[in-house]
C-alpha cells in the first residue's frame, strides 16, 4: 500500500503523483479522460490537478472543459470523497486576475463544473501583483469559512509575495497557503530552488511541481533524429540542444537501466525526493502512458542515484 503524503499543514493526504488534468478536453476527449482517470484511481491515485482555464487555448473551447470532464467522472463513479480535487483561479478568459470579486465568482463556476459543493485545494493560478495580498487572502479565507474550499495554495508567485501572504494570514488568523505549485524539474531547477523554495520550507508548505517531466522531455522519448507526435513536441525537443539536457538524459538512462525502471519514473522519483516536494504533477493522454507515472510511488532512489542526477542537472 503506497503511503500518502500530507500537504503542508492541511488534512489533505495525497498519492505521491498528482494527475494533471490539462489534457482533458484538449488532447484527450471525454472517453479517453475517463479511462485515464479510472486507471489512475485503480493504481491508488487520489490527487487530480486542474484549473478553470483548461483548456481555453484550444479553438472552440472557452475554459473549464477539464473541470467539466472531471466532474462528470466523479458523478459517474460516485467517488467524490475519495478524490482530492485541486483547481485554480485567475486565468479563465472570463475571470482573469485575483480581485476578491473575481476569486469568489470563479470559485462558484468551478464548483458548478466539478458538480461538487467543495474544492479540496484551491490555487491562485498566477499572481496578480496589482491586487494586494490582503485582498486575495481575505477572499480565499471567505471561501474556506463558507465550506466551499478545504485548503488554499499558490502557483507562479514570487518569494516576496508568498511571504507577504503567509505573514498576513498569520497576523490576521486567516486561511493560510498550505502548498505551492512551482515550475520545477531536472532541467529547470532555478525556477524553484533558492528564495522560493526557502520561503516554502520556512512556511511548512508542500510543493506540487508542474512541468515535472519538462513537457515530455524527461520521458526519454526525445532523442536526436527522433520525431515525436505530441502537441508539446517543439517545447520539449529544445532541451536536446542544451548541454544540461544531454547530460540529464544520459544520467537518466544510466539510473533507469540499473534499476529496470522507466526513464519518466526515475525523473519523477528524483523530483519527489527533493526538499518540500510532496507530489509532482504529470499528465497522461492515454492509459498506456500512466504506469510509468504512477510507478513513482514505489521507486525510491538511493543517495548515490540522486547524486548522479543532481550533478548532471547542475
N, C-alpha and C positions, 0 to 999 in steps of 0.2 A: 504494500500500500504506500503510495507516494505521500510524503509528508507535505502538508500545505504550509505556506508561508504567510505570516501576518503582515498586513500593510500598515507600517508605522504604528501609531498609537490607536488605530481603529480596531474594530472587532471583525474586520473582513479577513478571512483566511482563504488564500488563493493557491491554485495549482501553479507550479513554477514556470509555466509558459502561458502568457495571455494570447488568446486567439484574436488576431487582427481582423476587424470587420470591414476594412477599407475596400476589399474586393467584392463584397456582397452588393449586387446591383450594378456592378461595373464589369469585371471580367468573369464573375460567377453569377449566373441567373439564380432564381429562387430555388429551383430543384437542386442545383449544384451546391448552393449555400447550405440548404438543409442537410445534404449528405455530409458536407464537411463538418457542420455543427454536430451532427449525430456521431460522427467518428471521433471528434474531439471529446465529446462527453463520454463516449464509450472507453476512451483511453484514460479517463479520470479527470479530464479538464473541466474547470468550472468558472473560468475568468474570460469574459468576452469583451473586447475593446472596440468601441465605435465612436462616431461623432455625428452631430446633427448635420454637418456639411457633406458627409459621404453619401452619394458621390456626385456632387453638384457640377464637377468638371466634365462630366460625360454629356455630350449633346443630347438634349431631350430630357435630361434629369433636372430636378430642382433642388436636390439636397434632401436628406432624410431617408433615402432608399434603403440604406443599410439598416437603420433603426427599424424600419417597417418590416424588413425580412426577418430580423432577429425577433421582433415582437410576434410575428406570425409563427415562427418556430417555437417560441416559448408557449404560445397559446396551444399549438398543436400537440406539444409534448407534455403540457401541464407541469412544467418543471421550474416555475419561477423561483421558488425558494432554494433551488439547488444551484442557481446560476448567479454569479457576481457580475452584474452588468455595469460597465463603465462607459459613459458617453461624455461629450464635450460641448461647450458653448463658446460662441464668439466668431465663428467663421461661416455660418449659414448665410447664403446670399440675402435673406430677408431679416436676419438677426445678427448683424455684424457688430463686433465690439462688445464691451463689457460694462456698459452703463447698467445701473441697478434694474431699470425697467426692462432692458434687453435680456438680461440674465433670467429674470422671472418669466418673461413671455416665452423665451426659447425653451426653458425647462418644461413649461406646460405642453408645448408642441412635442418635445421629445417623449414625455410621458404618454401622450396620445399615440404616437407612432409605435412606441415599445409596448403599448397595451398593458401598462402597469401603473400602479399608484406610487411607486418609489423607484429611484435610481440609486444603485448601491454606491457608485463612485462617480462624482461629477467634477470634471476638469474644466478649468479655463483653458481653451484650446491654444490661443495666442494671447500674450499680454496686450493690454490696451493702455499704453503709457499716458494717454490723455485722461484717463479716469483714475482718481485717487484710489489707492489700495483699500482705504477705509470704505469707500462705496461698494467696491467689489465684494469684500469680505462680509459686509453687512447684508448684502443681497443674498449671498450664499448661506449665511447663517440663518436667514429667514426661512430659506428652503429646508434647512435641516430642522429648524424648530417646528415647521409645518409637517414634518414627516415625509416630505417629498424626496429628500436626499439623505442617505445614511452617512456619507463621508465626502469631504471635498479634497481636491487636488489641483495642481497647476501643471501647465506644459508650456514650453517655449517662453520662459521667463528669465530675467537676469537674476544673478545672485542678490543684487541690491533690492530689487522689487520683491523677491521672495522673502528676504529677511524682514523687510518693512511689513509685509503681510503677516508674517509669523508674530512679529512684535505687537502689531495692532490686535491680533486675536488674543494674545496673552494678556495684554493690558486691559482689554475690554471684556475678557471672558467669553469670547465668541468662538464659533466653529473655527477649527484650525486645519490647515492643509496637513494631510497625512501621507501624501505621495506626490511624486514629481515624475513627469514623463519627459525625459530628455532625449535628444538625438545622440545615440551612443552605440558604438560597435568597434570591432577590431581595427577598422580602417578610419574611424572617426572618434578619436579619444578626447581631443581637446575641446569638443563640443560639450563635454560634461566634466571631465577631470579638471581639478583646480577649484576656483572660488565657488562654482555652482555646487559641485559635489561636497565641498567642505561645509557649505551652508546647509545642504540637505542632511549631512551626517550630524552636524551640531543640533539640528532641529528634530532629529529622530525620524526623518521622512524616508519612506521606501521609494526606490527608483524603479520605474517600469519603462525601460528604454524602447523607443521606436526606431525604425530602420535597423533593427537588431541584426539583420542579415545584409545590410547595405544594398537594399533593393534587389536582393538575389545574388549579388556578387559572392557572398560568403557561403553559398551553397556549393561552390566549386564548378558550377556549370559553365562559367565564363572562362574560356581558355583562348590563347592566341589562335586565330583562324576558325574558331567555333562560331556558329550562328545560332542565336537563341531567340525563339519565338516568344517574346514577352512584351507587354506594354511598357515595361520598365528597362528594357534591354540597353537602351542608349546610356541611361544614367549609371547602371551597374557596370557596364563594359568599360567605362572610363578609368576604373581602378586598375585595369591591366596596364595602363600607361604610366603608372607611378611605381617607384621603387618599393614603397611600402606595400602596395597591393600585391606585387610579385612575391615579396618576402613572406607576407602573411599567408598567401596561397600555398607556398612551399612548406611552411610550418604546419598549416592545417593538414596538408597531405601526409606529413610525417606522423603527426599525432593520431589522425584518423586511421592511418594504415596500421599503426602499432596497436590500436585499441579495437580494430574491426568495427569502427563506427562511421556513420555518415559525416561528411565534412560540415554540413549545416549543424548537426548535433554538437560537434566539437566547438564550433564558433559560438553557439548559444551557451554551451557549458562554461566557456571562458567568461562570457558576459555575466552569467548567473552567479559566478564565483566572485565577482568584483564587489568591493565595499558598497553598501547601501542597496545593491540591486536585489529586488525580490522576485521579479518575473519579467524577462524580456518579452516583447511583443513580436509575433511573426504571423503572417497570413498564409493561407493555403487556398488556391483556386480549385484544386481537385483533392479528392480523398487520398490519392497516391502520394501527394506531397506531404501529407500530415505526419506519418510515422517518424520521419527524420526530425520533426519539430518536437513532438511530444516525448521523444526519447531523451530529451534533456533532463527530464525528471529522474532518470535512472543513471545518468552518466556524471560521475564525479571525477574531475581531472586531478592528477597528482600535482604536488607543488612544482615538480620538475617540468611537467607538461604545461602548466600555467606559465612558468618562467620562459619556456621556449616561445610561446605565443606572444607573451608580453614583450619580449625582446624584439621579435620580428615586427611587431606593430608600433615600435617606439618611433 
